[in-house]
Amino acid sequence: MNENCVKAILETFGARVRELRKQAKLSQEELADEAELDRSYIGGVERGQRNVSLVNIHKIARALKVKPGALF
């Protein structure tokens, strides 16, 4: 998989997290607290700068009260 494809995947995932966070009316800090992650980590995810682990996908989904598949 080339670098552009990876970047597109990460950016698409991050945009979906941001969309669901805003629908839930949560700030990045509130989402981070609920997910037990750092706020800067959530910001990096939303900007497509983080390759998120399965464990953190689960934490983010749980904090957003959605199934992990809803993030894709």
N, C-alpha and C positions, 0 to 999 in steps of 0.2 A: 504494500500500500504506500503510495507516495505521500509526501509531506502536505501537499495541497488537500488531498482527500482527508487526511487526519485532521487538519485544521478545520475543514468544513464540518466534520463530525462533531468536534469539540464545540464549535461555535453554535451549531444547531442544538446540541444538548443544553448548552448554557442559556440560549434564548428560551428554551422550553422551561427551564428551571425559573428564569426571571418571570416569564409569563404566569406560571403557576403561583409563584411567590406574590406577585402583584394581585392576582385574583384572590388570594388568601388574605390580602391586605396586611402583609408582613414586611417589615424592613429587612435588609440583609442581616442586620444584627439580631433581630428577633428570630429569623430563620436559623441563623447560626446557633443561637442559644438553644432552640428547640431540637436541633440536630446534634448538639454537642460537638460543634465544629467551630473553628475560628472564623470571625467575620471576613477577614482578608481571604480566607480559603473560598468562602461562598462567592465573594467578588471575583476571584480568579476563575471559578467555575462558570459564572455568568458571562464572563468576557471570553470564554473559550481558551483559557490559558492553563487549565488543569485537566489532566487525564485522570478522571475520577475512578476510584476503586469500587468494586461491587459493594463492599461494606458501607462506604460513604454514600453510594447511590441509595442503598436501603435506608440509611439515616435521614437523608434529605427527603425521600419519599414519605417516610413515617412522619417527619416534621410537617410536611405539607398535607398530610392525611390523604395520600393517594397511593395507589399500588406502584411499585417500581416501574412497571411497564408504561405508566402514564408519562414518565419523563422522556420517553423516546418518541 
